[in-house]
């Protein structure tokens, strides 16, 4: 199973790691820690050296009840970072974490390689046509509502079945526009209760029937630290445990804050599967 990033075929049948670069001041774990260009480049270099295949840049916090951010502010935060990362690390595969088509378009034109949309096109009707015209890989996540309202939308007739149906509809809509490279993200923590997150984790292998790469992002999330009764800062061990489980259940990409530990997890699981 491969995806085409800027003319390079990336084989995701061997799991890959996506390192997170948050450019938001209010992210739940690392918001506001990258204060200047030097710090940003140092962190990107570290993640690349540790083995990240992708770097995911976001400038709009999607944590529950996150503050609304205008498109202008999102662009002011993210475009300069895309520019300096591509200038200093031109072969980097940058993923743009946005639900806005214009942000996606301008970042791709600046050198980014793929788009990571928490809404799967539901929050911007122009997103799917824009992805089709850009001809880039598209990560579509499951979410209901918006970051501000999603935790009010946790009712499901059948959690896993409903999410699988959601992806079936979204993938068909993408396919109709000629979008080929689609990655699905079940959306842990988005419009799901603590118990639903673990139900979803328990049934994650069912998502292999979609026959698309599966991206999982559980890194330092509340489903870990609320269960362990600690904090996001103390949730690395729990993250590694859950990443081990999702790899065994078929995940193709781990989206993480801690690249070194995720790469070690991938290596050990691959050794187990030899």
RADA-V240317 format. One record per backbone hydrogen bond with DSSP energy under -0.5 kcal/mol. CO is the residue of the C=O (numbers start at 0). NH is the residue of the N-H. Records with the same first field share a line. If there is no record, write none. Layout:
CO = NH, NH
This chain:
0 = 11, 12
2 = 4, 9
3 = 5
4 = 7
6 = 8
7 = 4, 9
8 = 10
9 = 2, 11
10 = 13
12 = 14
15 = 253
16 = 18, 52, 53
17 = 255
18 = 55
20 = 57
23 = 26, 31
26 = 30
29 = 32
32 = 34
35 = 39
36 = 40
37 = 41
38 = 42
39 = 43
40 = 44
41 = 45
42 = 46
43 = 47
44 = 48
45 = 49
46 = 50, 51
47 = 50
52 = 92
53 = 18
54 = 56, 94
55 = 20, 57
56 = 96
57 = 22
62 = 65
69 = 73
70 = 74
71 = 75
72 = 76
73 = 77
74 = 78
77 = 81
78 = 82
79 = 83
80 = 84
81 = 85
82 = 86
83 = 87
84 = 88
88 = 91
91 = 93
92 = 54
93 = 112, 113
94 = 56, 96
95 = 97, 115
96 = 58
98 = 100
99 = 103
100 = 104
101 = 105
102 = 106
103 = 107
104 = 108
105 = 109
106 = 110, 111
107 = 110
112 = 136
113 = 95
114 = 116, 138
115 = 97, 117
116 = 119, 140
118 = 121
120 = 123
123 = 126
125 = 129
126 = 130
127 = 131
128 = 132
129 = 133
130 = 134, 135
136 = 114
137 = 139, 182
138 = 116, 140
139 = 184
140 = 142
145 = 148, 149
146 = 64
148 = 151
149 = 152
157 = 161
158 = 162
159 = 163
160 = 164
161 = 165
162 = 166
163 = 167
164 = 168
165 = 169
166 = 170
167 = 171
168 = 172
169 = 173
170 = 174
171 = 175
172 = 176
173 = 176, 178
174 = 177
177 = 179
179 = 181
180 = 137
181 = 212
182 = 139
183 = 214
184 = 141
186 = 189
188 = 190
192 = 196
193 = 197
194 = 198
195 = 199
196 = 200
197 = 201
198 = 202
200 = 203
202 = 205
203 = 206
204 = 207
205 = 208
206 = 209
207 = 210
212 = 183, 214
213 = 251, 252
214 = 185
215 = 254
217 = 220
220 = 223, 224
221 = 225, 226
223 = 227
224 = 228, 229
230 = 233
231 = 234
234 = 238
235 = 239
236 = 240
237 = 241
238 = 242
239 = 243
240 = 244
241 = 245
242 = 246
243 = 247
244 = 248
245 = 250
246 = 249
251 = 15
252 = 215, 254
253 = 17, 255
254 = 218
255 = 19
256 = 258
257 = 261
258 = 262
259 = 263
260 = 264
261 = 265
262 = 266
263 = 267
264 = 268
265 = 269
266 = 270
267 = 271
268 = 272
270 = 273
